[in-house]
Amino acid sequence: MQSEQTVSTQQSYSDSSPPRKDADALTASRVVLEDVFGPIASRRFAVRYWEGTIDEPAERPRFTLVLDSPGALRRMLLPPSELSLTESYIFGDVDIEGDIEGASELGDVAASRLRSPLALLRLARHVLALPRESERRAPNPATETPASPQLSGRRHTRRRDREAVRFHYNVGNAFYALWLDARMVYSCGYFAHGDDDLDKAQESKLDLICRKLRLAPGDRLLDIGCGWGGLIIHAAKRYGAMALGITLSEAQAELARERVAAAGLSDRCRVEIRDYRQLASEPAFDKIASVGMVEHVGLKRLNEYFAAAFAALRPGGLFLNHGIVSVDASRPESLGSRVAARVWQRGRFIDRYVFPDGELVPSAAVVASAERSGFELRDVESLREHYVLTLCHWIQRLEARRREAAALVGEATYRVWRLYMSASAHGFRSGRIGIIQSLLAKPHRDGRVELPMTREDLYSLLS
C-alpha cells in the first residue's frame, strides 16, 4: 500500500499556469519537474520532497531523486545546463538513492525536452516562481569542496598536460585503492566469462595486451601512461619483458616504484616521470603499450602522439593503443543539436571536476592518425560492453566504502566520482562512447610484419 503522502501516478501538471510567488512550493516544484523530465507516470524515477511527499512513476523506479529544500530545483536549473544539474548533486541540494547510473539519463532527458526556445522560456518562468532561498550553506573547504584545475598555457602543451594529469590523480593513491582491483589497474577490464570478478577481469586484460603484443622474454616494452605499474609488473613477471613505464603523475610513479620493488623486479622494470614527447634518448623498443592515455592527447596532437610512438619503436615492432573513442562525434549532427549542446554546456562537468582537457575523438581519427605516422593497422577490438561491467564494479566498490572515501577526499569529491563513473557507464551502455584496442605494426622496409597469420594464439588461454 502506498503512503498517504505518495501522489497518484496519473496526475499531470502540464497545463498548470506559472505558480504565484506565494503559491505552494510543492506544487511549484512539480510544475518544474514536469517541464524538465515529463509527467510523473512516464518517468523512470521517484521524487521525494523535503517534507516527505513522494511522487511514484507508473513503473518501478530505478532511483529516487531527493530534494533537500523548496529552493533545491531553483539552484539545480538556473541556469539550465549540465553543470547546474550535476553541481546540485555534488553540493547536496539533491541526492540520488538507488541506481546512480539510471540518474545519468536525467541530463539527456532534460536536454531533449529543453531544445526549443519556447520550452526554455516556459521553464524559466516556472523556475523563477520557485521560492528564492539563501545560498547553500558555505561548505567546509577541507572536506566538502572538490578541487578545480588550475591550468596555464595552451591546451595540450607539455606543461599543461602535466598539470591536467596531476589534477586527476591528486585525489590520492589511497582513494583509488578503495575501489580498484588489487593490482590498481585503472582501465577497462576483460570479462572472459560474464561472472568474472574485477581482479580476474583485470588479470585477463593484462594478459590480453601482452598476448596481442606477442611479448617474449627479453623484449623491451614501453608503457605510455603506466599508472601504478600494473602492466609492466605483469609483463616482466609473466612474460620476461624488460619494461619502462612513464607517467606524468608523481603520486603514481612513487607507488609504482614501491610495487616494482616489492615484486622483486627492480632490475627489469623502471618507472619515470616523462612525457610521451620525450622518448628520443631511449634505445628503440620492441613493443609499446598505451592504455587509457590517448584520451589526454587531444585531436590536434594525435599525429604528434603516434609519430612519437613510431619513432620509439624498432622496425617490426608492435604498438597496442587502448583508448576511449567518441561514437557520437563520428555521426552527422544537426545545427539544432549543436546549438543545444552548446547551450546545455555538455562536457563541462567532467572538464571542471574530473578530466580537464580530456578529449574523445572518433575511432576513424585514431586509425587515420596512426596510419599517417607510418603504422599499419593489424587488428582492432571493441571492449565497450566490458567497460560497462568494469564501471559497475568500480561504482559498487566505491559506494560500499563511502564513509572511507568521504573521510579521505570529502563528501563532495566522493559524489563527483560516483556521478562521473555512473555517467561513463551510461555512455558506454547507450553506445555514445566506445573503447577500442588497436594493434599497430611498424613494418620492416620490405613490408614484413612480425605477426602470425591468424588470431588463434590470442584467446586460447583466456577461454
C-alpha positions in Angstrom: 0.0 0.0 0.0 1.3 3.4 -0.9 1.9 6.0 1.8 -0.8 8.7 2.1 1.9 11.1 1.1 2.5 9.3 -2.3 0.8 11.1 -5.2 -1.2 9.3 -7.9 0.9 8.4 -10.9 -1.7 9.7 -13.3 -1.6 13.3 -12.0 -0.2 15.8 -14.5 0.9 19.4 -14.2 1.5 20.0 -17.9 -1.4 22.5 -18.1 -0.5 24.3 -15.0 -0.1 28.1 -15.1 3.1 29.5 -13.5 2.5 29.4 -9.7 2.1 32.6 -7.9 5.1 33.7 -5.8 3.1 32.8 -2.6 1.8 29.5 -4.0 2.5 26.2 -2.5 6.2 25.3 -3.1 5.4 21.7 -3.6 3.1 22.4 -6.5 5.7 24.8 -8.0 8.3 22.2 -7.8 6.1 19.6 -9.5 5.4 22.0 -12.4 9.1 22.5 -12.9 9.9 18.7 -12.7 7.3 18.1 -15.4 8.8 20.8 -17.6 12.2 19.2 -17.4 11.5 15.4 -17.0 7.9 14.9 -18.2 4.8 13.7 -16.4 5.1 11.7 -13.2 3.7 8.5 -14.6 6.1 8.4 -17.6 9.3 8.9 -15.6 11.7 6.2 -14.6 12.4 7.6 -11.1 10.6 8.7 -8.0 10.9 12.1 -6.3 10.9 12.6 -2.5 10.3 16.2 -1.4 11.8 18.0 1.6 8.6 17.5 3.7 8.2 13.7 2.9 5.8 13.6 0.0 6.8 11.1 -2.7 5.9 11.0 -6.4 6.0 7.5 -7.8 6.0 6.7 -11.6 3.8 4.1 -13.1 6.6 1.5 -13.3 9.0 0.5 -10.5 11.5 3.4 -10.2 15.2 2.9 -10.9 16.2 5.5 -8.3 14.8 8.3 -6.1 15.6 11.9 -6.6 15.6 13.6 -3.2 15.0 17.3 -3.0 16.7 18.9 0.1 14.6 22.1 0.2 11.9 24.1 -1.6 14.7 26.0 -3.4 16.7 23.0 -4.5 15.3 22.9 -8.0 16.0 26.6 -8.5 19.7 26.0 -7.8 19.5 22.8 -9.9 18.2 24.5 -13.0 19.4 28.1 -13.0 21.0 28.4 -15.5 19.6 25.3 -17.3 22.8 23.4 -18.0 24.7 20.2 -17.4 26.9 21.9 -14.8 23.9 23.3 -12.8 22.3 19.8 -12.8 25.4 18.0 -11.7 26.5 20.6 -9.1 23.1 20.4 -7.4 24.0 16.7 -6.6 27.7 17.4 -5.8 26.9 20.1 -3.3 23.9 18.3 -1.7 20.9 20.3 -2.9 19.6 17.0 -4.3 20.5 13.4 -3.5 20.2 10.2 -5.6 19.2 7.0 -3.8 19.4 3.7 -5.7 20.7 3.2 -9.3 23.1 6.1 -9.9 23.6 5.0 -13.5 19.9 5.4 -14.1 20.2 9.0 -12.9 22.7 9.7 -15.6 19.8 9.7 -18.0 18.5 12.9 -16.4 20.8 15.1 -18.4 19.7 13.5 -21.7 16.0 13.7 -20.8 16.3 17.4 -19.8 18.4 18.3 -22.9 15.8 16.7 -25.2 12.9 18.4 -23.6 14.5 21.8 -23.5 15.6 22.1 -27.1 13.3 24.8 -28.2 13.5 28.5 -27.1 9.8 28.2 -26.1 10.5 25.3 -23.7 13.4 27.2 -22.2 11.2 30.3 -21.7 8.4 28.3 -20.1 10.9 26.6 -17.8 12.5 29.9 -16.8 9.1 31.3 -15.9 8.3 28.3 -13.7 11.7 28.1 -12.1 11.6 31.8 -11.2 8.3 31.1 -9.4 10.1 28.7 -7.0 11.0 30.0 -3.5 14.2 32.1 -3.5 16.3 30.7 -0.7 19.5 32.0 0.7 22.6 30.5 -1.0 23.5 27.0 0.0 25.5 26.9 3.3 29.2 27.5 2.9 31.0 24.2 2.6 34.0 23.2 4.7 36.9 23.7 2.2 38.8 20.8 3.8 36.1 18.2 3.2 33.3 19.4 1.1 34.7 21.4 -1.8 36.1 19.5 -4.8 39.2 20.9 -6.3 39.2 22.8 -9.5 42.0 22.5 -12.0 44.5 25.4 -12.2 45.8 25.1 -15.8 48.0 27.5 -17.6 49.1 28.0 -21.2 47.7 26.5 -24.4 45.9 23.1 -24.4 48.0 20.0 -24.7 51.4 21.7 -24.3 53.7 19.6 -22.1 53.3 21.8 -19.1 49.5 22.0 -19.3 49.2 18.2 -19.9 51.3 17.6 -16.8 49.0 19.9 -14.8 45.9 18.2 -16.1 47.1 14.7 -15.4 48.3 15.6 -11.9 44.9 17.2 -11.1 43.1 13.9 -11.9 45.4 11.9 -9.7 45.7 14.4 -6.8 42.8 12.8 -5.0 45.5 10.4 -3.8 46.6 6.8 -4.2 44.6 5.7 -1.1 41.3 6.9 -2.7 41.9 4.8 -5.9 42.9 1.8 -3.8 39.4 1.8 -2.2 37.7 0.7 -5.4 40.3 -0.5 -7.9 41.4 -4.2 -8.0 44.4 -5.5 -6.1 46.8 -4.5 -9.0 45.3 -1.0 -9.1 44.6 -1.2 -12.8 42.6 1.9 -13.8 41.3 0.9 -17.2 38.7 -1.4 -18.8 38.8 -5.0 -17.6 38.3 -8.0 -19.9 35.5 -10.3 -18.7 36.3 -13.5 -20.5 33.4 -15.0 -18.5 30.3 -13.0 -17.5 30.7 -13.8 -13.9 34.4 -12.9 -13.5 35.2 -10.7 -10.6 37.1 -7.5 -11.0 40.5 -8.9 -10.1 40.2 -11.8 -12.7 38.9 -9.4 -15.4 41.9 -7.1 -14.9 44.3 -10.0 -15.0 42.7 -11.2 -18.2 43.0 -7.7 -19.7 46.7 -7.5 -18.9 47.2 -11.0 -20.4 45.3 -10.0 -23.5 47.5 -6.9 -24.0 50.7 -8.9 -23.6 49.4 -11.7 -25.9 48.4 -9.2 -28.6 51.9 -7.7 -28.4 53.3 -11.2 -28.6 55.6 -10.4 -25.7 58.6 -12.7 -25.5 61.4 -12.9 -22.8 63.9 -10.1 -23.2 61.5 -7.8 -25.2 61.9 -4.2 -24.4 58.4 -2.8 -23.5 57.4 0.8 -23.1 54.1 1.5 -21.3 53.0 5.1 -22.0 50.8 6.3 -19.1 51.8 3.4 -16.8 49.6 4.2 -13.9 50.6 2.3 -10.8 52.7 -0.2 -12.7 50.2 -3.0 -13.1 51.1 -3.8 -16.8 54.8 -3.5 -16.5 54.9 -5.7 -13.4 52.7 -8.3 -15.2 54.7 -8.2 -18.4 58.0 -8.6 -16.5 56.8 -11.3 -14.2 54.7 -13.4 -16.6 56.4 -12.8 -19.9 60.0 -11.9 -19.0 59.9 -8.4 -20.6 62.3 -5.5 -19.7 59.8 -2.7 -19.1 59.8 1.1 -18.9 56.7 2.8 -17.6 56.2 6.5 -17.9 53.6 8.8 -16.3 53.2 12.5 -15.5 51.9 11.8 -12.0 54.4 11.9 -9.2 52.0 10.1 -6.9 51.6 7.3 -9.4 55.3 7.0 -10.0 56.2 6.8 -6.4 53.7 4.0 -5.6 54.6 2.2 -8.9 58.2 2.1 -7.9 57.3 0.7 -4.5 55.3 -2.0 -6.1 58.0 -2.9 -8.6 60.5 -3.2 -5.7 58.1 -5.3 -3.6 57.7 -7.7 -6.6 61.5 -8.0 -6.8 61.5 -6.6 -10.4 63.7 -3.5 -10.0 66.3 -5.0 -12.3 63.6 -5.4 -15.1 61.2 -2.5 -14.6 61.7 1.2 -14.5 59.2 3.9 -13.8 59.9 7.5 -14.8 58.0 10.8 -14.9 58.2 11.6 -18.5 56.0 13.0 -21.3 55.4 10.8 -24.4 57.2 13.5 -26.4 60.4 12.9 -24.5 61.5 9.5 -25.8 64.2 10.3 -28.3 67.0 9.4 -25.8 65.8 5.9 -25.4 67.0 2.9 -27.5 64.3 1.5 -29.7 61.6 -0.6 -28.0 60.4 -3.9 -29.3 56.8 -3.4 -28.1 54.8 -0.4 -26.9 51.5 -0.2 -25.0 49.4 2.8 -24.2 46.3 2.1 -22.1 43.9 4.9 -21.3 46.4 7.6 -22.3 45.2 8.7 -25.8 42.2 10.5 -24.2 44.6 13.1 -22.8 46.3 13.8 -26.1 43.7 15.8 -28.0 42.7 15.7 -31.7 45.3 18.3 -32.7 48.1 16.3 -31.1 47.2 12.9 -32.3 49.7 13.0 -35.2 52.5 14.0 -32.8 51.5 11.2 -30.4 51.6 8.5 -33.0 54.7 9.9 -34.6 56.5 9.8 -31.2 55.5 6.1 -30.7 56.5 5.2 -34.2 60.0 6.8 -33.7 60.4 5.0 -30.4 59.6 1.5 -31.9 62.1 -0.7 -33.8 61.1 -1.9 -37.3 58.9 -4.9 -37.0 57.7 -3.8 -33.5 54.1 -3.6 -32.3 52.1 -0.9 -30.6 48.9 -1.6 -28.8 46.8 1.6 -28.3 43.9 1.1 -25.9 41.6 4.1 -25.6 38.1 5.6 -25.3 36.6 7.0 -28.5 33.5 9.1 -29.2 30.9 7.3 -31.3 28.6 10.4 -31.3 31.4 12.5 -32.8 31.5 10.2 -35.8 27.9 10.9 -36.8 26.3 13.9 -38.5 24.9 16.4 -36.1 22.2 18.9 -36.9 22.5 22.6 -36.3 19.8 22.3 -33.6 21.8 19.6 -31.8 25.0 21.6 -31.9 23.2 24.7 -30.5 21.5 22.6 -27.8 24.9 21.0 -26.8 26.4 24.5 -26.6 23.5 25.9 -24.5 23.5 22.8 -22.3 27.3 23.1 -21.9 27.7 19.3 -22.5 31.0 18.1 -21.1 31.6 20.9 -18.6 31.2 18.7 -15.6 34.0 16.3 -16.5 36.2 19.1 -17.7 35.8 21.0 -14.5 35.9 18.3 -11.9 37.4 15.1 -13.4 39.4 15.2 -16.6 40.4 18.7 -17.5 41.4 19.0 -21.2 40.3 15.4 -21.8 39.1 14.9 -25.4 37.4 11.9 -27.0 37.8 11.6 -30.8 36.2 9.3 -33.3 37.9 5.9 -33.9 38.4 6.8 -37.5 40.6 9.8 -36.4 42.7 7.5 -34.2 43.3 5.0 -37.0 43.9 7.6 -39.7 46.5 9.4 -37.5 48.2 6.1 -36.7 48.5 5.2 -40.4 49.6 8.8 -41.2 52.5 8.3 -38.9 53.6 5.1 -40.7 51.8 2.4 -38.7 49.8 -0.4 -40.3 46.6 -1.4 -38.5 46.6 -5.1 -38.0 43.7 -5.7 -35.6 41.1 -3.7 -33.7 38.7 -4.8 -31.0 35.9 -3.1 -29.2 35.6 -3.6 -25.5 32.5 -1.4 -24.9 30.5 -3.9 -23.0 33.5 -4.8 -20.9 33.8 -1.2 -19.8 30.2 -1.2 -18.7 30.9 -4.2 -16.4 34.2 -2.6 -15.2 32.5 0.6 -14.2 29.6 -1.2 -12.5 32.2 -3.0 -10.3 34.0 0.3 -9.6 30.8 2.1 -8.6 29.7 -0.7 -6.3 33.0 -0.9 -4.6 33.1 2.9 -4.2 29.6 3.0 -2.8 30.4 0.2 -0.4 33.2 2.3 1.1 31.5 5.7 1.0 32.5 6.6 4.6 36.2 5.9 4.0 36.1 7.7 0.7 34.4 10.8 2.2 37.0 10.8 5.0 39.8 10.8 2.5 38.6 13.3 -0.1 35.4 14.8 1.3 31.7 14.1 0.5 31.6 16.4 -2.5 34.5 14.7 -4.2 33.1 11.3 -3.4 29.9 12.5 -5.2 31.9 13.8 -8.2 33.4 10.3 -8.7 30.2 8.4 -8.1 28.5 10.6 -10.7 31.4 10.6 -13.2 31.7 6.8 -13.3 27.9 6.4 -13.5 27.7 8.8 -16.4 30.5 7.0 -18.1 28.7 3.6 -17.6 25.6 5.1 -19.2 27.7 6.5 -22.1 29.2 3.1 -22.8 25.9 1.2 -22.4 24.0 3.5 -24.7 26.7 3.4 -27.3 27.5 7.1 -27.3 31.1 6.3 -26.4 33.2 3.2 -27.1 36.6 1.8 -26.4 39.0 0.1 -28.8 42.2 -1.8 -28.7 44.2 -1.1 -31.9 47.1 -3.3 -32.7 49.6 -1.4 -34.9 52.7 -2.7 -36.6 55.8 -0.8 -37.8 56.6 -2.8 -40.9 60.2 -3.7 -42.0 61.4 -1.9 -45.1 60.4 -4.9 -47.2 56.9 -4.8 -45.7 57.3 -7.7 -43.4 55.3 -7.7 -40.1 56.2 -10.0 -37.2 52.7 -11.4 -36.6 51.1 -14.9 -37.2 48.6 -15.3 -39.9 45.6 -15.8 -37.5 44.4 -14.7 -34.1 44.3 -18.3 -32.8 47.0 -17.8 -30.3 45.4 -14.8 -28.6 42.4 -16.3 -26.9 43.3 -20.0 -26.2 44.4 -19.3 -22.6 41.6 -16.7 -21.9 38.7 -19.1 -22.5 
